[in-house]
Amino acid sequence: MSTTYFTTSPSAALPRSDTARRYLIPGVSAGAIFLGIELLAGAFTTDLWRFPTAIAETIGVDSPLAPALGVVIHFACSMMLGALFVACAERLQLRGRRVLAAGVLFMLAESAISIWLVLHTLFPTTLPILFDAVPFWASLLGRIMFGVVLNASW
């Protein structure tokens, strides 16, 4: 038996699976686009798997499984960021162009916080490994597209 919900509010009570999907899919979708851009840029400039490998190496893991671990870390962070964005956008009742602008601004702010406050503080000697993985333009494009896809998938 299926249940149909009629609501005008996106944050109204949904079945648990729909709620999980609502909060996780935007981050997974945006993370996939971001990772695809980084992999493509790496394929042309450094190495296809350089970006996910650099994620693992930045936190001190240097093994043959580093690329896989980097992908797992990347998607875990993407899901958390997506859920945080959806929660904030719903709380602020963002719609239309505002949610698009908020998605891009969210990622630019997150980038500054995660890189300069968190990673620079915790891993100051290995952070350059992550910076050297792909060109800056690819990282910037990936982050902007992450914000755009957050908007589109929410």
Residue, then its C-alpha position, 0 to 999 in steps of 0.5 A: m500500500s503506498t502513501t501519497y502526501f499532498t503538501t506545499s512545503p518541501s520539509a513536510a513529513l515524508p516517509r523515512s526513505d524519502t527523507a533520506r533520499r531528499y537529504l542524501i541524493p543532492g550531495v551524491s549527485a553534486g559529488a559525482i559531478f565534482l569528482g568527474i571534473e577532477l578526474l577529467a582534469g587529472a587525466f589531461t594534466t596529471d593522472l586520472w586518479r590523482f585527485p582521489t589519491a591526493i585526498a587519501e595522501t593528504i590525511g596520511v594514507d599512502s597505499p594501493l587503496a588510496p584512490a578508493l579511500g579518496v573516493v569514499i572520503h569524497f562522497a562521504c563529505s559530499m553527502m554531509l555537505g548536501a544534507l547541510f545545504v538542503a537543511c539550510a535551504e529549507r530552513l531559509q525557505l530558499r526558492g528559484r534563483r536564490v537557491l542557485a546563488a546559495g548553492v554556489l556561495f555555499m560551496l565557495a564558503e565551504s571551500a574556504i573553511s575546509i581548506w584554510l581552517v580545517l585542512h591547513t590546521l590539521f594537515p599543513t605539511t601534506l595539504p600541498i599534495l591536494f593542491d597539486a593534484v589538479p589545476f586550480w581552474a578544475s578545482l574552482l569549476g568543480r566546486i561551482m558545479f557542485g553548488v549548481v548541481l545541489n540546486a538542480s537536484w534539490 
